[in-house]
């Protein structure tokens, strides 16, 4: 079976469907760096399928090289794939103006694949307009944000291709936006074009992801197909978050990994969750620089958590370390990733700003998380290569659907959708 991925991001949702054996028809994403990440991942799957992963490893190893060398290696990587062997990855904003071209490219790809239909459409429009935090910060409650209505463009794909089912992922605030009126409109639009839908709040930690991450999954089924929401058993892992991180080279603030080797062999968690295999290497593992004041705060936050199991509140800091005037809201702006717990707090795109909300649990390292560590908490495998600058890498990871969560949903569809 095949799938179309719209509002793709860095590919966390599509990764699960690829692992479950679905064939991608196309990806559509407006962010250029996320598109390059999707392209690199698509090349990975092609090289894996043709027993040429040594070429991919060579490109991975260029991560710590100069930009000139990495660009040269990327060009060689792209040239290793024959024309038309990869699905189209369209770097476009989905709009009324771009839809005719997008539909043309999809139709051409279907013809190339000798396919008459699309089985599944997956994707989630940008969620900032639906988020509770975003609405609280905007004086109009995001009511005038055009992203509120991207679901109408999603429905245009349903109308044209009539897939058997679709998966629409978003933040919990989508159910309550505008006192629930927005979700009622979404339901009405989808029903009007021939789909029954059901929405549930799912938590990534129930899918084997060591992260407390609540998301709304809207599933729709064409009305001529027997309808059922995906049902999967909650995964019970007996691991802590530190087990995700302990094999990576230890770093101080401002340091980068000096080589591509791990400190330790992969543990059972890393193997079972497909995060690391024997031939993987370390990439995207470099720590931000932090000013001394922030490092002092990080140390206090980790000590408080380790010794008292208590979260640091900003007014608790010594007066010399307090620089913000706001002492009544966002008091947890410095937050430790709980290494001794079974799951982390939610990784969001704000990690791209400064890292204060994602302090490494090992006090001897005294820094915020690296891109690779954040990717692991999101369940991305170590062979997943994120393109673009570090800020973009963090945004791609924070906005993504955890691949482990997606894989379990995809496996359910594989078992219950008829070809």
Secondary structure by P-SEA (a helix, b strand, c coil): cbbbbccccccaaaaaaaaacccccbbbbccaaaaaaaaaaaaaaaaaaaccaaaaaaaaaaccccaaaaaaaaaaaaaccccccccccccccccccaaaaaaaaaaaaaaaaccccccbbbbbcccccccaaaaaaccccccccccccaaaaaaaaaaaccccbbbbbbcccccccccaaaaaaaaaaaaaacccbbbbbbbccccccccbbbbbbbbbcccccccccccccbbbbccccccccccccccccccccccccccccccaaaaaacccccccccccbbbbbbcaaaaaaaaaaaaaaaccccccccccccccccccccccccccccccccccccccccccccccccccccccccccccccccaaaaaaaacccccccccccaaaaaaaaaacccaaaaaaaaaaaaacccc
